[in-house]
């Protein structure tokens, strides 16, 4: 889904090392998602910080974050163009 204009909050804007990708977390009501290159990801209850950020790139093609859904903590690793949940 494309990014919306009516988020309750956004933050943690990060760019990939090659500056070709941008990501941030966004909140609507009591759910949060990561928006990557203008596309919303899956909604979770909350995102947890990794160091100072909620979302980070380790390489230009890989983004990582922790998310909580129904009391379970997930480490999410996305390769641009693919999604994998670990």
HTML snippet that shows the backbone in 3Dmol.js (N, CA, C, O; Angstrom):
<script src="https://3Dmol.org/build/3Dmol-min.js"></script>
<div id="view" style="width:600px;height:400px;position:relative"></div>
<script>
const pdb = `
ATOM      1  N   UNK A   1       0.840  -1.161   0.000  1.00  0.00           N
ATOM      2  CA  UNK A   1       0.000   0.000   0.000  1.00  0.00           C
ATOM      3  C   UNK A   1       0.897   1.240   0.000  1.00  0.00           C
ATOM      4  O   UNK A   1       1.927   1.259   0.673  1.00  0.00           O
ATOM      5  N   UNK A   2       0.520   2.245  -0.730  1.00  0.00           N
ATOM      6  CA  UNK A   2       1.284   3.480  -0.797  1.00  0.00           C
ATOM      7  C   UNK A   2       1.170   4.245   0.517  1.00  0.00           C
ATOM      8  O   UNK A   2       0.189   4.101   1.248  1.00  0.00           O
ATOM      9  N   UNK A   3       2.175   5.054   0.808  1.00  0.00           N
ATOM     10  CA  UNK A   3       2.171   5.858   2.023  1.00  0.00           C
ATOM     11  C   UNK A   3       0.967   6.794   2.046  1.00  0.00           C
ATOM     12  O   UNK A   3       0.505   7.259   1.004  1.00  0.00           O
ATOM     13  N   UNK A   4       0.471   7.060   3.237  1.00  0.00           N
ATOM     14  CA  UNK A   4      -0.708   7.913   3.417  1.00  0.00           C
ATOM     15  C   UNK A   4      -0.281   9.317   3.827  1.00  0.00           C
ATOM     16  O   UNK A   4       0.891   9.565   4.110  1.00  0.00           O
ATOM     17  N   UNK A   5      -1.239  10.221   3.854  1.00  0.00           N
ATOM     18  CA  UNK A   5      -0.972  11.574   4.323  1.00  0.00           C
ATOM     19  C   UNK A   5      -1.518  11.810   5.717  1.00  0.00           C
ATOM     20  O   UNK A   5      -1.310  12.886   6.278  1.00  0.00           O
ATOM     21  N   UNK A   6      -2.208  10.840   6.293  1.00  0.00           N
ATOM     22  CA  UNK A   6      -2.892  11.056   7.563  1.00  0.00           C
ATOM     23  C   UNK A   6      -2.339  10.227   8.721  1.00  0.00           C
ATOM     24  O   UNK A   6      -3.114   9.718   9.530  1.00  0.00           O
ATOM     25  N   UNK A   7      -1.031  10.081   8.817  1.00  0.00           N
ATOM     26  CA  UNK A   7      -0.449   9.359   9.942  1.00  0.00           C
ATOM     27  C   UNK A   7      -0.594  10.187  11.211  1.00  0.00           C
ATOM     28  O   UNK A   7      -0.575  11.417  11.164  1.00  0.00           O
ATOM     29  N   UNK A   8      -0.740   9.498  12.359  1.00  0.00           N
ATOM     30  CA  UNK A   8      -0.747  10.184  13.650  1.00  0.00           C
ATOM     31  C   UNK A   8       0.660  10.640  14.026  1.00  0.00           C
ATOM     32  O   UNK A   8       0.829  11.658  14.697  1.00  0.00           O
ATOM     33  N   UNK A   9       1.666   9.883  13.591  1.00  0.00           N
ATOM     34  CA  UNK A   9       3.060  10.222  13.886  1.00  0.00           C
ATOM     35  C   UNK A   9       3.959   9.509  12.883  1.00  0.00           C
ATOM     36  O   UNK A   9       3.623   8.438  12.377  1.00  0.00           O
ATOM     37  N   UNK A  10       5.100  10.119  12.608  1.00  0.00           N
ATOM     38  CA  UNK A  10       6.153   9.457  11.826  1.00  0.00           C
ATOM     39  C   UNK A  10       7.482   9.792  12.482  1.00  0.00           C
ATOM     40  O   UNK A  10       7.578  10.755  13.243  1.00  0.00           O
ATOM     41  N   UNK A  11       8.497   9.009  12.194  1.00  0.00           N
ATOM     42  CA  UNK A  11       9.814   9.306  12.740  1.00  0.00           C
ATOM     43  C   UNK A  11      10.853   8.333  12.248  1.00  0.00           C
ATOM     44  O   UNK A  11      10.571   7.413  11.480  1.00  0.00           O
ATOM     45  N   UNK A  12      12.079   8.567  12.719  1.00  0.00           N
ATOM     46  CA  UNK A  12      13.171   7.664  12.412  1.00  0.00           C
ATOM     47  C   UNK A  12      13.506   7.585  10.938  1.00  0.00           C
ATOM     48  O   UNK A  12      13.793   6.502  10.429  1.00  0.00           O
ATOM     49  N   UNK A  13      13.475   8.703  10.246  1.00  0.00           N
ATOM     50  CA  UNK A  13      13.761   8.691   8.803  1.00  0.00           C
ATOM     51  C   UNK A  13      15.220   8.320   8.593  1.00  0.00           C
ATOM     52  O   UNK A  13      16.118   8.969   9.129  1.00  0.00           O
ATOM     53  N   UNK A  14      15.450   7.264   7.803  1.00  0.00           N
ATOM     54  CA  UNK A  14      16.806   6.793   7.505  1.00  0.00           C
ATOM     55  C   UNK A  14      16.949   6.564   6.004  1.00  0.00           C
ATOM     56  O   UNK A  14      15.992   6.214   5.314  1.00  0.00           O
ATOM     57  N   UNK A  15      18.171   6.773   5.523  1.00  0.00           N
ATOM     58  CA  UNK A  15      18.500   6.541   4.124  1.00  0.00           C
ATOM     59  C   UNK A  15      19.451   5.364   4.024  1.00  0.00           C
ATOM     60  O   UNK A  15      20.267   5.139   4.917  1.00  0.00           O
ATOM     61  N   UNK A  16      19.346   4.616   2.939  1.00  0.00           N
ATOM     62  CA  UNK A  16      20.276   3.519   2.703  1.00  0.00           C
ATOM     63  C   UNK A  16      21.671   4.105   2.469  1.00  0.00           C
ATOM     64  O   UNK A  16      21.793   5.281   2.125  1.00  0.00           O
ATOM     65  N   UNK A  17      22.721   3.302   2.651  1.00  0.00           N
ATOM     66  CA  UNK A  17      24.080   3.805   2.461  1.00  0.00           C
ATOM     67  C   UNK A  17      24.327   4.417   1.078  1.00  0.00           C
ATOM     68  O   UNK A  17      25.147   5.326   0.950  1.00  0.00           O
ATOM     69  N   UNK A  18      23.634   3.936   0.045  1.00  0.00           N
ATOM     70  CA  UNK A  18      23.825   4.508  -1.291  1.00  0.00           C
ATOM     71  C   UNK A  18      22.819   5.623  -1.590  1.00  0.00           C
ATOM     72  O   UNK A  18      22.792   6.147  -2.704  1.00  0.00           O
ATOM     73  N   UNK A  19      21.989   5.988  -0.600  1.00  0.00           N
ATOM     74  CA  UNK A  19      20.981   7.059  -0.707  1.00  0.00           C
ATOM     75  C   UNK A  19      19.902   6.796  -1.749  1.00  0.00           C
ATOM     76  O   UNK A  19      19.215   7.729  -2.167  1.00  0.00           O
ATOM     77  N   UNK A  20      19.738   5.555  -2.175  1.00  0.00           N
ATOM     78  CA  UNK A  20      18.699   5.220  -3.157  1.00  0.00           C
ATOM     79  C   UNK A  20      17.381   4.836  -2.503  1.00  0.00           C
ATOM     80  O   UNK A  20      16.355   4.780  -3.181  1.00  0.00           O
ATOM     81  N   UNK A  21      17.386   4.566  -1.183  1.00  0.00           N
ATOM     82  CA  UNK A  21      16.183   4.126  -0.478  1.00  0.00           C
ATOM     83  C   UNK A  21      15.998   4.949   0.790  1.00  0.00           C
ATOM     84  O   UNK A  21      16.969   5.377   1.414  1.00  0.00           O
ATOM     85  N   UNK A  22      14.750   5.164   1.160  1.00  0.00           N
ATOM     86  CA  UNK A  22      14.425   5.873   2.390  1.00  0.00           C
ATOM     87  C   UNK A  22      13.355   5.082   3.139  1.00  0.00           C
ATOM     88  O   UNK A  22      12.447   4.506   2.538  1.00  0.00           O
ATOM     89  N   UNK A  23      13.484   5.068   4.463  1.00  0.00           N
ATOM     90  CA  UNK A  23      12.521   4.344   5.294  1.00  0.00           C
ATOM     91  C   UNK A  23      12.230   5.160   6.540  1.00  0.00           C
ATOM     92  O   UNK A  23      13.065   5.945   6.991  1.00  0.00           O
ATOM     93  N   UNK A  24      11.029   4.967   7.095  1.00  0.00           N
ATOM     94  CA  UNK A  24      10.646   5.574   8.363  1.00  0.00           C
ATOM     95  C   UNK A  24       9.507   4.769   8.954  1.00  0.00           C
ATOM     96  O   UNK A  24       8.858   3.998   8.247  1.00  0.00           O
ATOM     97  N   UNK A  25       9.256   4.941  10.254  1.00  0.00           N
ATOM     98  CA  UNK A  25       8.109   4.281  10.873  1.00  0.00           C
ATOM     99  C   UNK A  25       6.964   5.282  10.912  1.00  0.00           C
ATOM    100  O   UNK A  25       7.181   6.491  10.991  1.00  0.00           O
ATOM    101  N   UNK A  26       5.750   4.766  10.855  1.00  0.00           N
ATOM    102  CA  UNK A  26       4.555   5.605  10.868  1.00  0.00           C
ATOM    103  C   UNK A  26       3.498   4.953  11.754  1.00  0.00           C
ATOM    104  O   UNK A  26       3.418   3.727  11.845  1.00  0.00           O
ATOM    105  N   UNK A  27       2.684   5.791  12.409  1.00  0.00           N
ATOM    106  CA  UNK A  27       1.639   5.281  13.292  1.00  0.00           C
ATOM    107  C   UNK A  27       0.275   5.782  12.831  1.00  0.00           C
ATOM    108  O   UNK A  27       0.100   6.957  12.509  1.00  0.00           O
ATOM    109  N   UNK A  28      -0.682   4.863  12.808  1.00  0.00           N
ATOM    110  CA  UNK A  28      -2.100   5.193  12.620  1.00  0.00           C
ATOM    111  C   UNK A  28      -2.839   4.514  13.760  1.00  0.00           C
ATOM    112  O   UNK A  28      -2.813   3.290  13.888  1.00  0.00           O
ATOM    113  N   UNK A  29      -3.500   5.317  14.590  1.00  0.00           N
ATOM    114  CA  UNK A  29      -4.186   4.758  15.754  1.00  0.00           C
ATOM    115  C   UNK A  29      -3.182   4.094  16.669  1.00  0.00           C
ATOM    116  O   UNK A  29      -2.212   4.727  17.088  1.00  0.00           O
ATOM    117  N   UNK A  30      -3.398   2.821  16.989  1.00  0.00           N
ATOM    118  CA  UNK A  30      -2.489   2.102  17.878  1.00  0.00           C
ATOM    119  C   UNK A  30      -1.621   1.089  17.136  1.00  0.00           C
ATOM    120  O   UNK A  30      -1.096   0.168  17.761  1.00  0.00           O
ATOM    121  N   UNK A  31      -1.459   1.232  15.847  1.00  0.00           N
ATOM    122  CA  UNK A  31      -0.620   0.334  15.042  1.00  0.00           C
ATOM    123  C   UNK A  31       0.470   1.135  14.346  1.00  0.00           C
ATOM    124  O   UNK A  31       0.298   2.317  14.047  1.00  0.00           O
ATOM    125  N   UNK A  32       1.597   0.473  14.092  1.00  0.00           N
ATOM    126  CA  UNK A  32       2.724   1.108  13.409  1.00  0.00           C
ATOM    127  C   UNK A  32       3.179   0.254  12.236  1.00  0.00           C
ATOM    128  O   UNK A  32       3.024  -0.967  12.236  1.00  0.00           O
ATOM    129  N   UNK A  33       3.739   0.919  11.244  1.00  0.00           N
ATOM    130  CA  UNK A  33       4.319   0.220  10.097  1.00  0.00           C
ATOM    131  C   UNK A  33       5.615   0.911   9.711  1.00  0.00           C
ATOM    132  O   UNK A  33       5.885   2.034  10.135  1.00  0.00           O
ATOM    133  N   UNK A  34       6.415   0.226   8.900  1.00  0.00           N
ATOM    134  CA  UNK A  34       7.589   0.835   8.292  1.00  0.00           C
ATOM    135  C   UNK A  34       7.209   1.179   6.863  1.00  0.00           C
ATOM    136  O   UNK A  34       6.650   0.356   6.139  1.00  0.00           O
ATOM    137  N   UNK A  35       7.519   2.403   6.467  1.00  0.00           N
ATOM    138  CA  UNK A  35       7.287   2.842   5.095  1.00  0.00           C
ATOM    139  C   UNK A  35       8.644   2.844   4.413  1.00  0.00           C
ATOM    140  O   UNK A  35       9.557   3.559   4.827  1.00  0.00           O
ATOM    141  N   UNK A  36       8.770   2.046   3.373  1.00  0.00           N
ATOM    142  CA  UNK A  36      10.022   1.898   2.632  1.00  0.00           C
ATOM    143  C   UNK A  36       9.786   2.338   1.206  1.00  0.00           C
ATOM    144  O   UNK A  36       8.957   1.767   0.498  1.00  0.00           O
ATOM    145  N   UNK A  37      10.513   3.349   0.788  1.00  0.00           N
ATOM    146  CA  UNK A  37      10.384   3.885  -0.575  1.00  0.00           C
ATOM    147  C   UNK A  37       8.930   4.203  -0.921  1.00  0.00           C
ATOM    148  O   UNK A  37       8.477   3.945  -2.036  1.00  0.00           O
ATOM    149  N   UNK A  38       8.202   4.767   0.050  1.00  0.00           N
ATOM    150  CA  UNK A  38       6.826   5.191  -0.187  1.00  0.00           C
ATOM    151  C   UNK A  38       5.781   4.093  -0.104  1.00  0.00           C
ATOM    152  O   UNK A  38       4.609   4.342  -0.387  1.00  0.00           O
ATOM    153  N   UNK A  39       6.177   2.876   0.278  1.00  0.00           N
ATOM    154  CA  UNK A  39       5.243   1.756   0.382  1.00  0.00           C
ATOM    155  C   UNK A  39       5.153   1.278   1.828  1.00  0.00           C
ATOM    156  O   UNK A  39       6.168   0.981   2.457  1.00  0.00           O
ATOM    157  N   UNK A  40       3.924   1.206   2.348  1.00  0.00           N
ATOM    158  CA  UNK A  40       3.725   0.724   3.712  1.00  0.00           C
ATOM    159  C   UNK A  40       3.999  -0.768   3.807  1.00  0.00           C
ATOM    160  O   UNK A  40       3.656  -1.545   2.916  1.00  0.00           O
ATOM    161  N   UNK A  41       4.624  -1.142   4.909  1.00  0.00           N
ATOM    162  CA  UNK A  41       4.800  -2.551   5.214  1.00  0.00           C
ATOM    163  C   UNK A  41       3.658  -3.025   6.110  1.00  0.00           C
ATOM    164  O   UNK A  41       2.649  -2.338   6.270  1.00  0.00           O
ATOM    165  N   UNK A  42       3.832  -4.188   6.678  1.00  0.00           N
ATOM    166  CA  UNK A  42       2.828  -4.775   7.560  1.00  0.00           C
ATOM    167  C   UNK A  42       2.693  -3.934   8.832  1.00  0.00           C
ATOM    168  O   UNK A  42       3.674  -3.393   9.342  1.00  0.00           O
ATOM    169  N   UNK A  43       1.467  -3.837   9.330  1.00  0.00           N
ATOM    170  CA  UNK A  43       1.222  -3.118  10.580  1.00  0.00           C
ATOM    171  C   UNK A  43       1.458  -4.045  11.767  1.00  0.00           C
ATOM    172  O   UNK A  43       1.033  -5.200  11.767  1.00  0.00           O
ATOM    173  N   UNK A  44       2.149  -3.512  12.783  1.00  0.00           N
ATOM    174  CA  UNK A  44       2.424  -4.220  14.029  1.00  0.00           C
ATOM    175  C   UNK A  44       1.943  -3.371  15.196  1.00  0.00           C
ATOM    176  O   UNK A  44       1.586  -2.205  15.022  1.00  0.00           O
ATOM    177  N   UNK A  45       1.935  -3.966  16.395  1.00  0.00           N
ATOM    178  CA  UNK A  45       1.530  -3.222  17.584  1.00  0.00           C
ATOM    179  C   UNK A  45       2.517  -2.100  17.889  1.00  0.00           C
ATOM    180  O   UNK A  45       2.109  -0.995  18.245  1.00  0.00           O
ATOM    181  N   UNK A  46       3.800  -2.377  17.753  1.00  0.00           N
ATOM    182  CA  UNK A  46       4.824  -1.372  18.042  1.00  0.00           C
ATOM    183  C   UNK A  46       6.148  -1.815  17.437  1.00  0.00           C
ATOM    184  O   UNK A  46       6.373  -3.004  17.212  1.00  0.00           O
ATOM    185  N   UNK A  47       7.025  -0.845  17.175  1.00  0.00           N
ATOM    186  CA  UNK A  47       8.390  -1.108  16.721  1.00  0.00           C
ATOM    187  C   UNK A  47       9.337  -0.772  17.855  1.00  0.00           C
ATOM    188  O   UNK A  47       9.127   0.211  18.565  1.00  0.00           O
ATOM    189  N   UNK A  48      10.360  -1.560  18.034  1.00  0.00           N
ATOM    190  CA  UNK A  48      11.346  -1.348  19.095  1.00  0.00           C
ATOM    191  C   UNK A  48      12.619  -0.757  18.515  1.00  0.00           C
ATOM    192  O   UNK A  48      12.965  -0.990  17.357  1.00  0.00           O
ATOM    193  N   UNK A  49      13.305   0.009  19.344  1.00  0.00           N
ATOM    194  CA  UNK A  49      14.533   0.659  18.907  1.00  0.00           C
ATOM    195  C   UNK A  49      15.681  -0.341  18.816  1.00  0.00           C
ATOM    196  O   UNK A  49      15.773  -1.274  19.614  1.00  0.00           O
ATOM    197  N   UNK A  50      16.542  -0.135  17.846  1.00  0.00           N
ATOM    198  CA  UNK A  50      17.810  -0.855  17.707  1.00  0.00           C
ATOM    199  C   UNK A  50      18.866   0.244  17.834  1.00  0.00           C
ATOM    200  O   UNK A  50      19.094   0.993  16.884  1.00  0.00           O
ATOM    201  N   UNK A  51      19.498   0.344  18.975  1.00  0.00           N
ATOM    202  CA  UNK A  51      20.379   1.484  19.223  1.00  0.00           C
ATOM    203  C   UNK A  51      19.525   2.743  19.312  1.00  0.00           C
ATOM    204  O   UNK A  51      18.608   2.813  20.131  1.00  0.00           O
ATOM    205  N   UNK A  52      19.816   3.732  18.480  1.00  0.00           N
ATOM    206  CA  UNK A  52      19.075   4.990  18.487  1.00  0.00           C
ATOM    207  C   UNK A  52      17.940   5.020  17.477  1.00  0.00           C
ATOM    208  O   UNK A  52      17.184   5.991  17.442  1.00  0.00           O
ATOM    209  N   UNK A  53      17.799   4.003  16.668  1.00  0.00           N
ATOM    210  CA  UNK A  53      16.823   4.014  15.582  1.00  0.00           C
ATOM    211  C   UNK A  53      15.835   2.861  15.717  1.00  0.00           C
ATOM    212  O   UNK A  53      16.141   1.844  16.340  1.00  0.00           O
ATOM    213  N   UNK A  54      14.665   3.021  15.139  1.00  0.00           N
ATOM    214  CA  UNK A  54      13.698   1.924  15.060  1.00  0.00           C
ATOM    215  C   UNK A  54      13.924   1.100  13.807  1.00  0.00           C
ATOM    216  O   UNK A  54      13.553  -0.073  13.759  1.00  0.00           O
ATOM    217  N   UNK A  55      14.525   1.698  12.801  1.00  0.00           N
ATOM    218  CA  UNK A  55      14.755   1.059  11.511  1.00  0.00           C
ATOM    219  C   UNK A  55      16.194   1.358  11.108  1.00  0.00           C
ATOM    220  O   UNK A  55      16.663   2.482  11.290  1.00  0.00           O
ATOM    221  N   UNK A  56      16.906   0.363  10.559  1.00  0.00           N
ATOM    222  CA  UNK A  56      18.247   0.674  10.060  1.00  0.00           C
ATOM    223  C   UNK A  56      18.585  -0.195   8.862  1.00  0.00           C
ATOM    224  O   UNK A  56      18.069  -1.301   8.701  1.00  0.00           O
ATOM    225  N   UNK A  57      19.466   0.337   8.028  1.00  0.00           N
ATOM    226  CA  UNK A  57      20.025  -0.379   6.885  1.00  0.00           C
ATOM    227  C   UNK A  57      21.414  -0.851   7.271  1.00  0.00           C
ATOM    228  O   UNK A  57      22.174  -0.091   7.869  1.00  0.00           O
ATOM    229  N   UNK A  58      21.768  -2.101   6.940  1.00  0.00           N
ATOM    230  CA  UNK A  58      23.161  -2.511   7.102  1.00  0.00           C
ATOM    231  C   UNK A  58      23.887  -2.455   5.765  1.00  0.00           C
ATOM    232  O   UNK A  58      25.091  -2.201   5.721  1.00  0.00           O
ATOM    233  N   UNK A  59      23.174  -2.686   4.695  1.00  0.00           N
ATOM    234  CA  UNK A  59      23.670  -2.527   3.332  1.00  0.00           C
ATOM    235  C   UNK A  59      22.588  -1.781   2.573  1.00  0.00           C
ATOM    236  O   UNK A  59      21.492  -1.590   3.100  1.00  0.00           O
ATOM    237  N   UNK A  60      22.862  -1.365   1.378  1.00  0.00           N
ATOM    238  CA  UNK A  60      21.886  -0.609   0.611  1.00  0.00           C
ATOM    239  C   UNK A  60      20.631  -1.403   0.295  1.00  0.00           C
ATOM    240  O   UNK A  60      19.580  -0.813   0.042  1.00  0.00           O
ATOM    241  N   UNK A  61      20.716  -2.744   0.302  1.00  0.00           N
ATOM    242  CA  UNK A  61      19.567  -3.578  -0.048  1.00  0.00           C
ATOM    243  C   UNK A  61      18.884  -4.208   1.154  1.00  0.00           C
ATOM    244  O   UNK A  61      17.870  -4.884   0.981  1.00  0.00           O
ATOM    245  N   UNK A  62      19.397  -4.017   2.370  1.00  0.00           N
ATOM    246  CA  UNK A  62      18.854  -4.699   3.554  1.00  0.00           C
ATOM    247  C   UNK A  62      18.437  -3.720   4.632  1.00  0.00           C
ATOM    248  O   UNK A  62      19.210  -2.846   5.024  1.00  0.00           O
ATOM    249  N   UNK A  63      17.203  -3.871   5.111  1.00  0.00           N
ATOM    250  CA  UNK A  63      16.688  -3.046   6.199  1.00  0.00           C
ATOM    251  C   UNK A  63      16.256  -3.978   7.328  1.00  0.00           C
ATOM    252  O   UNK A  63      15.782  -5.087   7.077  1.00  0.00           O
ATOM    253  N   UNK A  64      16.421  -3.525   8.574  1.00  0.00           N
ATOM    254  CA  UNK A  64      16.136  -4.355   9.739  1.00  0.00           C
ATOM    255  C   UNK A  64      15.354  -3.568  10.774  1.00  0.00           C
ATOM    256  O   UNK A  64      15.514  -2.353  10.896  1.00  0.00           O
ATOM    257  N   UNK A  65      14.503  -4.270  11.522  1.00  0.00           N
ATOM    258  CA  UNK A  65      13.804  -3.666  12.649  1.00  0.00           C
ATOM    259  C   UNK A  65      13.203  -4.759  13.520  1.00  0.00           C
ATOM    260  O   UNK A  65      13.015  -5.892  13.079  1.00  0.00           O
ATOM    261  N   UNK A  66      12.904  -4.397  14.770  1.00  0.00           N
ATOM    262  CA  UNK A  66      12.187  -5.275  15.687  1.00  0.00           C
ATOM    263  C   UNK A  66      10.749  -4.803  15.775  1.00  0.00           C
ATOM    264  O   UNK A  66      10.491  -3.602  15.852  1.00  0.00           O
ATOM    265  N   UNK A  67       9.815  -5.734  15.763  1.00  0.00           N
ATOM    266  CA  UNK A  67       8.395  -5.399  15.874  1.00  0.00           C
ATOM    267  C   UNK A  67       7.741  -6.317  16.891  1.00  0.00           C
ATOM    268  O   UNK A  67       8.157  -7.462  17.070  1.00  0.00           O
ATOM    269  N   UNK A  68       6.717  -5.806  17.554  1.00  0.00           N
ATOM    270  CA  UNK A  68       5.950  -6.588  18.519  1.00  0.00           C
ATOM    271  C   UNK A  68       4.536  -6.741  17.985  1.00  0.00           C
ATOM    272  O   UNK A  68       3.895  -5.769  17.584  1.00  0.00           O
ATOM    273  N   UNK A  69       4.060  -7.987  17.990  1.00  0.00           N
ATOM    274  CA  UNK A  69       2.698  -8.290  17.562  1.00  0.00           C
ATOM    275  C   UNK A  69       2.120  -9.286  18.550  1.00  0.00           C
ATOM    276  O   UNK A  69       2.658 -10.380  18.720  1.00  0.00           O
ATOM    277  N   UNK A  70       1.031  -8.914  19.200  1.00  0.00           N
ATOM    278  CA  UNK A  70       0.347  -9.784  20.169  1.00  0.00           C
ATOM    279  C   UNK A  70       1.319 -10.347  21.204  1.00  0.00           C
ATOM    280  O   UNK A  70       1.278 -11.533  21.533  1.00  0.00           O
ATOM    281  N   UNK A  71       2.187  -9.484  21.708  1.00  0.00           N
ATOM    282  CA  UNK A  71       3.114  -9.870  22.768  1.00  0.00           C
ATOM    283  C   UNK A  71       4.355 -10.612  22.312  1.00  0.00           C
ATOM    284  O   UNK A  71       5.204 -10.934  23.144  1.00  0.00           O
ATOM    285  N   UNK A  72       4.496 -10.894  21.030  1.00  0.00           N
ATOM    286  CA  UNK A  72       5.677 -11.593  20.513  1.00  0.00           C
ATOM    287  C   UNK A  72       6.592 -10.601  19.809  1.00  0.00           C
ATOM    288  O   UNK A  72       6.138  -9.729  19.069  1.00  0.00           O
ATOM    289  N   UNK A  73       7.901 -10.756  20.059  1.00  0.00           N
ATOM    290  CA  UNK A  73       8.911  -9.904  19.449  1.00  0.00           C
ATOM    291  C   UNK A  73       9.440 -10.568  18.187  1.00  0.00           C
ATOM    292  O   UNK A  73       9.817 -11.739  18.204  1.00  0.00           O
ATOM    293  N   UNK A  74       9.466  -9.820  17.102  1.00  0.00           N
ATOM    294  CA  UNK A  74       9.972 -10.318  15.818  1.00  0.00           C
ATOM    295  C   UNK A  74      11.134  -9.465  15.363  1.00  0.00           C
ATOM    296  O   UNK A  74      11.111  -8.241  15.492  1.00  0.00           O
ATOM    297  N   UNK A  75      12.162 -10.126  14.825  1.00  0.00           N
ATOM    298  CA  UNK A  75      13.242  -9.421  14.134  1.00  0.00           C
ATOM    299  C   UNK A  75      12.909  -9.501  12.651  1.00  0.00           C
ATOM    300  O   UNK A  75      12.826 -10.591  12.085  1.00  0.00           O
ATOM    301  N   UNK A  76      12.721  -8.352  12.028  1.00  0.00           N
ATOM    302  CA  UNK A  76      12.340  -8.298  10.619  1.00  0.00           C
ATOM    303  C   UNK A  76      13.548  -7.887   9.799  1.00  0.00           C
ATOM    304  O   UNK A  76      14.208  -6.892  10.098  1.00  0.00           O
ATOM    305  N   UNK A  77      13.825  -8.653   8.778  1.00  0.00           N
ATOM    306  CA  UNK A  77      14.886  -8.338   7.816  1.00  0.00           C
ATOM    307  C   UNK A  77      14.244  -8.298   6.448  1.00  0.00           C
ATOM    308  O   UNK A  77      13.665  -9.286   5.995  1.00  0.00           O
ATOM    309  N   UNK A  78      14.345  -7.167   5.796  1.00  0.00           N
ATOM    310  CA  UNK A  78      13.792  -7.052   4.451  1.00  0.00           C
ATOM    311  C   UNK A  78      14.920  -6.788   3.473  1.00  0.00           C
ATOM    312  O   UNK A  78      15.758  -5.913   3.690  1.00  0.00           O
ATOM    313  N   UNK A  79      14.930  -7.536   2.419  1.00  0.00           N
ATOM    314  CA  UNK A  79      15.798  -7.259   1.294  1.00  0.00           C
ATOM    315  C   UNK A  79      14.939  -6.530   0.280  1.00  0.00           C
ATOM    316  O   UNK A  79      13.858  -6.999  -0.076  1.00  0.00           O
ATOM    317  N   UNK A  80      15.406  -5.405  -0.177  1.00  0.00           N
ATOM    318  CA  UNK A  80      14.597  -4.591  -1.080  1.00  0.00           C
ATOM    319  C   UNK A  80      14.092  -5.479  -2.206  1.00  0.00           C
ATOM    320  O   UNK A  80      14.872  -6.070  -2.953  1.00  0.00           O
ATOM    321  N   UNK A  81      12.748  -5.562  -2.313  1.00  0.00           N
ATOM    322  CA  UNK A  81      12.116  -6.432  -3.297  1.00  0.00           C
ATOM    323  C   UNK A  81      11.615  -7.720  -2.705  1.00  0.00           C
ATOM    324  O   UNK A  81      10.812  -8.405  -3.338  1.00  0.00           O
ATOM    325  N   UNK A  82      12.069  -8.095  -1.476  1.00  0.00           N
ATOM    326  CA  UNK A  82      11.634  -9.317  -0.790  1.00  0.00           C
ATOM    327  C   UNK A  82      11.401  -8.984   0.662  1.00  0.00           C
ATOM    328  O   UNK A  82      12.006  -8.053   1.193  1.00  0.00           O
ATOM    329  N   UNK A  83      10.523  -9.742   1.317  1.00  0.00           N
ATOM    330  CA  UNK A  83      10.323  -9.620   2.767  1.00  0.00           C
ATOM    331  C   UNK A  83      10.568 -10.967   3.413  1.00  0.00           C
ATOM    332  O   UNK A  83      10.071 -11.991   2.943  1.00  0.00           O
ATOM    333  N   UNK A  84      11.333 -10.964   4.491  1.00  0.00           N
ATOM    334  CA  UNK A  84      11.528 -12.192   5.259  1.00  0.00           C
ATOM    335  C   UNK A  84      11.400 -11.849   6.728  1.00  0.00           C
ATOM    336  O   UNK A  84      11.877 -10.803   7.169  1.00  0.00           O
ATOM    337  N   UNK A  85      10.762 -12.718   7.484  1.00  0.00           N
ATOM    338  CA  UNK A  85      10.606 -12.521   8.923  1.00  0.00           C
ATOM    339  C   UNK A  85      11.385 -13.622   9.616  1.00  0.00           C
ATOM    340  O   UNK A  85      11.194 -14.803   9.327  1.00  0.00           O
ATOM    341  N   UNK A  86      12.263 -13.235  10.532  1.00  0.00           N
ATOM    342  CA  UNK A  86      13.071 -14.216  11.266  1.00  0.00           C
ATOM    343  C   UNK A  86      12.604 -14.265  12.692  1.00  0.00           C
ATOM    344  O   UNK A  86      13.147 -15.027  13.493  1.00  0.00           O
TER     345      UNK A  86
END
`;
const viewer = $3Dmol.createViewer("view");
viewer.addModel(pdb, "pdb");
viewer.setStyle({}, {cartoon: {color: "spectrum"}});
viewer.zoomTo();
viewer.render();
</script>
